[in-house]
Amino acid sequence: MTVLITLPDGSERKYDDGVTGFDIASDIGPRLAKAAVAVTVDSVMYDLHRPIASDAAVSIVTENTEAGRHVMRHSAAHIMAQAVLELFPGSTFAIGPAIEDGFYYDFSVDRPFTPDDIEAIEAKMLEIVAADQPFERGELEIADAITQFADHPFKVEIIRGVDADEGVDDTTVSTYRNDGFLDLCRGPHLPSTGRLTAFKLLRSAGAYWRGDENNPQLQRIYGTAWESQKALEEYLVRLEEAGKRDHRKLGAELDLFSFPSELGSGLAIWHPKGGILKTVIEDYSRRTHRNGGYDYVVSPHIAKADLWETSGHADFYAENMYPQMELDGSDDKDGQAYVVKPMNCPFHILVYKSSIRSYRELPMRLFELGTVYRYERSGVLHGLLRARGFTQDDAHIFTTEAMLADELNTLLDFVLMVLRDFGFEEFEADLSTRPEKFVGDVDAWGRAEAYLAASLDKAGLDFQIAAGEGAFYGPKIDIHVKDAIGRRWQLSTIQVDFGQPENFKLEYATAENTRERPVMIHRALLGSVERFVGVLVEHHAGAFPMWLSPVQATIIPVADRHQGYAASVGEQLNKAGIRVEVDTADETVGDKIRKAITQKHPAVIVVGDNDVAAGTAGLRLRGDEHEERGVAVDTVITRLVELARPPR
């Protein structure tokens, strides 16, 4: 019996039943066979040596692709777990996925891992790699799997969860064995441990089982794996650079923000310089939205619990919402339960609903810098990048379906304009489709997804389908940017929603005087302002463009007798709109210049005797090696005003 294999280029080849991906790769050529780590069979990932039993579309997955690296990193996680269980008798293991640029595994051990432990684990992994142990796929009946993993309670919980899943009729779980080590896994894996070419363990940290602080705390070890030693070394250099750019580190060094323990996890306090930075960004957002045809609205921080029942958040988003505040009905309270808002959208819906609307008012674009509060698990909090309280540049557009395509096209142009203004030039997109739990009807979801895909095509943006990752009320586009060191950040979101207008019974009067439901677009361009600041800090390494910099110029008097003149120059710059500091500290001029450079100030102005006499100043701009001497103050002001001009 033969099977017909269709390759990515459309060509077809016949093979004997039971042919493997490795056989096909070898038939195509030895270089492909050497680079192959897995195979896709009708879009399903297979191990390289797993038999293919029927006609199929087949693609060879190589080690230098993201899919190939995912297989490699998942295999590395298994090898690490094998090493830990050998080195730490009595330990147990939980889960170990591949993640972006690496992998991790969670363990229950009797003490936290030390740096010496990490070094020993890495050495044991090298031994396992050198042994070139084959990864062998198998299946176990549920009952047998529970017996097999009886000493590993987290694995047993996973198995029992598979057994309890509604609508799942599987009676077995898949496993992978290499040497004497057995793990639960769907796969695929590398053909053998010896194919793990280059890896490094990075650090350990505490992590709660399933991310829930009510569950046991485990020890997580992070690592990275690449297709070559060269690729690994390049990544480690990028990682070192990323450490230098860490927004939490730079936020403290530049005195922008902090996370006091007294305040609570996931909540930031903005210091004066950080407050300026945030305000400049928000002022830009207000200005560009006003110029883009949006109306500014403001909504409260809490609302009756009933509002979130109507919107569906109480059912679909409850785990990310803070508990209700139950009020007791005394004279000064109304007896209602209230919830702090996780989203702004229901409030904007109420603005729309406050009057009878006509098609002539559409599209209606409502914009708000609205602060929201979301309960995020403590294990995922990460400075400004993952917080519990943050401000969104949130807008909701109410439109007719006939206007929807044009509105989305305009909106995508608006998104890219804003991101370019902040210094981003490389963009990618994900189109997230209908999840398992959703509101609305399937036909409306299909139309919404089609509108979003068409807008991405028109904008010329490459995009991937993120199946099942849409919000419960509609599909969405997520715009990703690449930063200065090549990292990918998700920022802007655009969602098309047919469901909420139905939930809230929104209407508009048509030209024929009939009543129709509007379509709602949810969108945030910066996303969370806090998160956007974190990304900006890391993208620019704290050296913001002058229009964003909290301090745009530092004036340094050479001696105490020059302080009055320095203050006068500072006052002139301030009146011209330049944010300026005069450094009167009892330090040398060299120390003051170094301090200003360390603080990433775009301009340093030095004034001495000759400047006082001539009405001039010395000027050094960021990136310049030498100071320009004897520059007329009026010229300094003109140049700095031009350099500090906002993008629009």
Steps between C-alpha positions, in 0.01 A plus 500: 500500500626848418429849631496821297704778660443860390794731571481876570590586138198299380703210367385148580698186585390142568648296783433169669249507784683583824744746347638750753587865480867407518458267201339780300767752603775253404333442164498875435864544597762428771524863613128511572516167685785631716310819591161331553366474857128429442235492230150640455241257366183682388609786730545267801853473641649148498825359628748463219493117517124458556338299215261677262215263425290687242512762225602833648645846445846489658752767592843434651573708812866603523703604802550862389128585493281616789304174482824304504638697793175435686554124459862536606414705810223266604746213476751700705237541773459120516876451518519754782223321692683171455817660640323652802324177595831312480691758706231569762348173623150550639432803280200511271412692185199693370500657152777601260402683182697670230460879516621789287879467467519219755336254736435434867397220733337521844618272780409426859824467697585532867689828455548771236755431230839670540737617225712190572191284449432664163859434396470134605168457317651645183794261528264203542304617194824498299550137604146411384558679169831318451321167559280574196194334656208453256168671584238226477130583479242279672148494639361393837146429610382760752505253790844371404633855467377587851681192632814578301518858633373423852810659656446824308176666622505787250513254211215302656294818522563567130396144411184519710420832327522331160271226626248756630492725190147524367466414134837321492470128434872420527572201721876531470773758551813528289842468657865535400782288634872545466715247681322442835330841510128520420287815463150590393509685169318550172830556321659513258862474611842484345592153371751467785664700779817530293322737261496771771788701357529809722328587825551694823317510833435861598343532844257359752200662665197416709174422319159390623344184360268604215584865577268507804648630826258276690685199356840363605805705412742325265850576377522595133820474296523703179726414209553572134589277204605577143596321182869590527756630747526819293123560525515434876785745551322768296190451715700528823643831376144620430395380843783695663394809308139442604615489864662841459174630355271349766239768566488420871874562533498814284178623661680510834824643359316778312262560793188439289287261708510245780300207637481552879414184693262706713291571191445140394621278217448614144449868584743778410559848638620759251776733621516859368712414194291195426188709547628740234572212261156347551331838461686578177388166356140551613494857364621366166222240511232759575627729224520234230160356590340842490654559159385153393132569561457352848296649783651489847298339780568420866359211702511399869721232648217284634151399391214284620561129464192476275683691226764226478227237491347668195835539324592138563818579693358343817471168316796509262757718680430434867841356584666828401255721692531610860226381739178691533469763770184404688340813645262460792206721408541745790394862460812611317520197273259365244524131579653417163804289422772688312802387299816690408519510123722259305390661171372835376270367229170476698531868598543610139200287409299692759608828338371373167181377663431831676321642191306378200757464222470555127711361218606861442699490829697195396776415521509625860853483641533525879845521660620486859822468693328266742666327795398137547576235761556135422590220733814345356664202667804607700721263302440688174544855632799669340555867577304726265477225238245297698324702768172496692412865457565688177364765264383411151477735203165339443252581226176348379359571159132446423434460130273338246615176344507675163758744637702234684757417231594864437515570873738208558722607212525853641556365847794282398664798332445697823658221708815482287533880495496512881751218543736658246483829691652320799785354297371157392537396136461121482147360540334160503147397584296212641135443412336332799187303419194371688579333835313206651297728727348796319194722472307564178433274204751313289400676178573844650836373624585379152417837347701684764804280439469558124487880544814494716690276258408725207624810686834331572534405134424855390756640746760256365571356845622143530289312752460163665173340608477455878223241502261527794679798658231763440325686784169349609309774317692516173807416290797733514815623334809529720777719359854403599808719468868414502721699732858619457645158587250297298253398769132472411246693710122488472360853527188605308174306493197537271186291563177476303198433720149406390421357845502796739258709292265202530562462874416866562228522232673789322323651201517776245238637266569424133425730204178300456412568866543134600703391804831316456779384727832679462829314483751581772877524457716479814851635457801611700803634315761518774312232690585559863684830538703344781602204288573731207736704720674178603546403135620851410756499782641171373481595131687828553711370793370801694644747246166635382458726198518858617125560471440217750792556735387613849805727520593637159799714601732531798672834560833480682662817644880470509522678836264640762532848349336370181187365670298817446573495126424125485163567666427774246579268206283235664210742533523591130504135400209425731294780345577351157352170618821310574506289816822604668702442818775725636760292684628701796647202686839542668678281243753549224383592151623161374297316765189698411541428129546128570189503719291667229623249242428209736150638553455493118430874471496596129679835540769627738560876518811633675539870588812682625662845507519551124134394460381745766683781320388405148148360559606156378522141625683177432272234348545122485225286348458129573724301267739788436856448621588866539336808641426798274630809677378857479155423354260795531224422752234590242655242265507239778130562567406482131690175449360331809142607426529346155655179634231473771207550263244216542427287190161667447 
